[in-house]
């Protein structure tokens, strides 16, 4: 019978453990983020330093209905409802790994009981740190054609190139029809990789994965250009914020 290895780091010190609140939207995306979060925790923290994590999700249909109606105030209220519950659970700050709801993040943050960690700022910082001048973006049409990444990167002198219109329609079909439910057809996987290759041919030095389920399809190993996985960068940023001082 196998045994659990003992730790040499002493008893758990509750005061040194931070509490992260995760506002989930897409269950698949939240699951990907949770896994990424603890990948970074295992690399950066000892077992006794790893954070508490509470995840809360409202039913996905409520978000999808509001997004289809362009009703971002309702999206903001759903995000804020999760943040309120996470605060009651003891979370010290919160994050949401879903890109499309970034449109409503400022509505959720106003008067929030918890501070929010910005995914878009973390992505922009990583892109600028690497000296990129032109990057592509993969996600739903509402993300790729909006200011979600255009603004924070444009203000730092980086040009963000979206997919062509027909490619954006194809991405919407794949994301809302497949990835949102945790599956992907081989031909859809190939289509996404081809869209990234097309972005590269248009001058993109790298691509932002602005879809929380995108890591199920695109990795640094199969992408023709370097990848900035927004969800993974948020996970790393959350763990860095949760690290004990010193």
C-alpha positions as CSV (number, residue, x, y, z in Angstrom):
1,X,0.0,0.0,0.0
2,X,1.4,3.4,-1.0
3,X,1.9,6.1,1.7
4,X,1.6,9.8,1.5
5,X,5.1,11.4,1.7
6,X,5.7,13.4,4.8
7,X,6.5,17.1,4.5
8,X,9.6,18.8,6.0
9,X,8.0,22.2,6.1
10,X,6.3,22.0,9.4
11,X,2.6,22.3,10.3
12,X,0.2,24.3,8.2
13,X,0.1,28.0,9.2
14,X,-3.3,29.3,8.3
15,X,-2.1,32.9,8.5
16,X,0.3,32.3,5.6
17,X,-2.3,30.8,3.3
18,X,-4.1,33.3,1.1
19,X,-7.6,32.6,-0.1
20,X,-8.4,33.0,-3.9
21,X,-11.9,33.4,-5.2
22,X,-12.6,32.2,-8.7
23,X,-15.7,33.6,-10.5
24,X,-16.5,30.9,-13.1
25,X,-18.6,31.4,-16.1
26,X,-17.9,28.5,-18.5
27,X,-17.6,25.4,-16.4
28,X,-15.0,24.0,-18.8
29,X,-13.0,27.2,-18.7
30,X,-13.2,27.3,-14.9
31,X,-11.9,23.7,-14.8
32,X,-9.0,24.5,-17.1
33,X,-8.1,27.5,-14.9
34,X,-8.3,25.5,-11.7
35,X,-5.8,23.0,-13.0
36,X,-3.5,25.8,-14.2
37,X,-3.7,27.5,-10.9
38,X,-2.4,24.5,-9.0
39,X,0.3,23.8,-11.6
40,X,1.7,27.2,-10.7
41,X,1.1,26.7,-7.0
42,X,3.1,23.5,-7.0
43,X,6.0,25.2,-8.7
44,X,6.1,28.3,-6.6
45,X,4.9,27.3,-3.2
46,X,5.5,24.6,-0.7
47,X,2.5,22.3,0.1
48,X,1.8,24.3,3.3
49,X,1.9,27.6,1.5
50,X,-0.6,26.7,-1.2
51,X,-3.7,28.9,-1.2
52,X,-7.3,28.1,-0.3
53,X,-9.4,28.3,-3.4
54,X,-13.2,28.8,-3.6
55,X,-14.9,28.6,-7.0
56,X,-18.4,29.8,-7.6
57,X,-20.4,29.7,-10.9
58,X,-23.8,30.9,-11.8
59,X,-25.7,28.8,-14.4
60,X,-24.0,29.3,-17.8
61,X,-27.4,29.9,-19.5
62,X,-27.8,33.2,-17.6
63,X,-24.6,34.5,-18.9
64,X,-25.2,33.3,-22.5
65,X,-28.7,34.8,-22.6
66,X,-27.5,38.2,-21.3
67,X,-24.5,38.2,-23.7
68,X,-26.7,37.4,-26.7
69,X,-28.9,40.4,-25.8
70,X,-25.8,42.6,-25.3
71,X,-27.0,43.1,-21.7
72,X,-23.7,43.7,-19.9
73,X,-25.4,45.1,-16.8
74,X,-26.9,41.6,-16.2
75,X,-23.5,40.0,-16.8
76,X,-22.0,42.4,-14.3
77,X,-24.6,41.5,-11.7
78,X,-24.0,37.8,-12.2
79,X,-20.2,38.3,-11.7
80,X,-20.9,40.5,-8.7
81,X,-23.2,37.9,-7.2
82,X,-20.4,35.4,-7.3
83,X,-17.9,37.9,-5.9
84,X,-20.3,38.6,-3.0
85,X,-20.6,34.9,-2.2
86,X,-16.8,34.4,-2.5
87,X,-16.2,37.2,0.0
88,X,-18.6,35.5,2.5
89,X,-16.5,32.3,2.0
90,X,-13.4,34.3,3.1
91,X,-11.7,35.0,-0.3
92,X,-9.3,37.9,-0.2
93,X,-9.4,38.7,-3.9
94,X,-11.1,37.3,-6.9
95,X,-10.5,36.5,-10.6
96,X,-12.5,35.4,-13.6
97,X,-10.8,33.4,-16.3
98,X,-13.5,34.1,-18.9
99,X,-12.5,36.6,-21.6
100,X,-15.9,37.5,-23.0
101,X,-17.2,38.8,-19.6
102,X,-14.3,41.3,-19.4
103,X,-16.7,43.7,-21.1
104,X,-18.6,43.8,-17.8
105,X,-15.7,43.5,-15.3
106,X,-15.8,47.2,-14.4
107,X,-19.5,46.9,-13.5
108,X,-18.7,43.9,-11.2
109,X,-15.8,45.7,-9.6
110,X,-17.7,48.9,-8.7
111,X,-18.3,48.6,-4.9
112,X,-17.2,45.0,-4.9
113,X,-16.3,43.5,-1.5
114,X,-13.2,42.0,-3.1
115,X,-10.5,43.4,-5.3
116,X,-10.3,41.9,-8.8
117,X,-7.1,40.8,-10.5
118,X,-7.1,41.9,-14.1
119,X,-6.4,39.2,-16.7
120,X,-6.1,41.7,-19.6
121,X,-3.4,43.7,-17.8
122,X,-1.4,40.6,-17.0
123,X,-1.5,39.6,-20.7
124,X,-0.5,43.1,-21.8
125,X,2.4,43.2,-19.4
126,X,3.7,39.8,-20.7
127,X,3.4,40.8,-24.3
128,X,5.3,44.1,-23.7
129,X,7.9,42.5,-21.5
130,X,8.8,40.2,-24.5
131,X,9.1,43.2,-26.8
132,X,6.3,42.2,-29.2
133,X,5.0,44.8,-31.6
134,X,2.2,42.9,-33.4
135,X,0.1,40.0,-31.9
136,X,-2.9,38.1,-33.0
137,X,-5.9,37.2,-30.9
138,X,-8.0,34.1,-30.9
139,X,-11.4,34.0,-29.2
140,X,-15.1,34.7,-29.8
141,X,-16.0,37.5,-32.2
142,X,-17.1,39.7,-29.2
143,X,-13.5,39.4,-27.8
144,X,-11.4,39.6,-31.0
145,X,-13.4,42.6,-32.4
146,X,-13.6,44.5,-29.2
147,X,-11.4,46.7,-27.1
148,X,-10.8,44.1,-24.4
149,X,-7.2,43.6,-25.6
150,X,-7.0,46.3,-28.2
151,X,-7.0,49.0,-25.5
152,X,-4.5,47.8,-22.9
153,X,-2.1,46.7,-25.6
154,X,-2.6,49.7,-27.9
155,X,-1.8,52.0,-25.0
156,X,1.5,50.2,-24.7
157,X,2.3,50.5,-28.4
158,X,1.3,47.0,-29.5
159,X,-0.9,46.3,-32.5
160,X,-3.5,43.6,-32.0
161,X,-4.6,41.9,-35.2
162,X,-8.0,40.0,-35.1
163,X,-8.9,37.1,-37.4
164,X,-10.5,37.8,-40.8
165,X,-14.3,38.1,-40.7
166,X,-14.9,34.6,-42.0
167,X,-12.4,33.2,-39.5
168,X,-14.1,35.0,-36.7
169,X,-17.4,33.4,-37.6
170,X,-15.8,30.0,-37.7
171,X,-14.2,30.5,-34.3
172,X,-17.6,31.5,-32.9
173,X,-19.1,28.3,-34.2
174,X,-16.3,26.2,-32.7
175,X,-16.2,27.9,-29.4
176,X,-20.0,28.1,-28.7
177,X,-20.7,24.8,-30.4
178,X,-17.9,22.6,-29.1
179,X,-15.3,24.0,-26.8
180,X,-17.8,25.5,-24.4
181,X,-19.0,21.9,-23.8
182,X,-15.5,20.4,-23.5
183,X,-15.1,18.7,-26.9
184,X,-13.5,19.5,-30.2
185,X,-13.6,17.8,-33.6
186,X,-10.3,17.1,-35.3
187,X,-11.3,19.3,-38.2
188,X,-12.1,22.1,-35.8
189,X,-8.7,21.8,-34.1
190,X,-7.0,22.0,-37.5
191,X,-9.1,25.0,-38.4
192,X,-8.0,27.0,-35.3
193,X,-4.4,26.2,-35.9
194,X,-4.8,27.3,-39.6
195,X,-6.3,30.6,-38.4
196,X,-3.2,31.1,-36.2
197,X,-0.9,30.3,-39.1
198,X,-2.8,32.9,-41.2
199,X,-2.3,35.5,-38.4
200,X,1.4,34.7,-38.5
201,X,1.4,35.2,-42.3
202,X,-0.1,38.7,-41.7
203,X,2.8,39.7,-39.5
204,X,1.8,38.5,-36.0
205,X,4.8,37.6,-33.8
206,X,2.6,35.7,-31.3
207,X,-1.0,35.0,-30.6
208,X,-3.2,35.6,-27.5
209,X,-5.4,32.7,-26.5
210,X,-8.4,34.9,-25.4
211,X,-10.7,32.0,-24.8
212,X,-10.5,30.1,-21.5
213,X,-11.1,26.7,-23.3
214,X,-8.5,27.4,-26.0
215,X,-5.7,25.5,-24.1
216,X,-7.7,22.3,-24.9
217,X,-6.8,22.9,-28.5
218,X,-3.7,25.2,-28.8
219,X,-0.4,24.7,-27.0
220,X,3.0,26.2,-27.4
221,X,4.0,22.9,-29.0
222,X,1.4,22.9,-31.8
223,X,1.1,26.6,-32.5
224,X,3.1,28.0,-35.4
225,X,3.9,31.1,-33.3
226,X,4.5,31.8,-29.6
227,X,1.4,31.7,-27.4
228,X,0.1,34.0,-24.7
229,X,-2.5,31.9,-22.8
230,X,-4.6,34.5,-21.0
231,X,-6.0,31.9,-18.6
232,X,-2.6,30.6,-17.6
233,X,-1.1,34.1,-17.2
234,X,-4.0,34.9,-14.8
235,X,-3.4,31.7,-12.9
236,X,0.3,32.6,-12.5
237,X,-0.6,36.1,-11.5
238,X,-3.1,34.9,-8.9
239,X,-0.5,32.5,-7.3
240,X,2.1,35.3,-7.3
241,X,-0.4,37.5,-5.5
242,X,-1.2,34.7,-3.0
243,X,2.5,34.1,-2.2
244,X,3.5,34.9,1.4
245,X,5.6,38.0,1.9
246,X,9.3,37.7,2.1
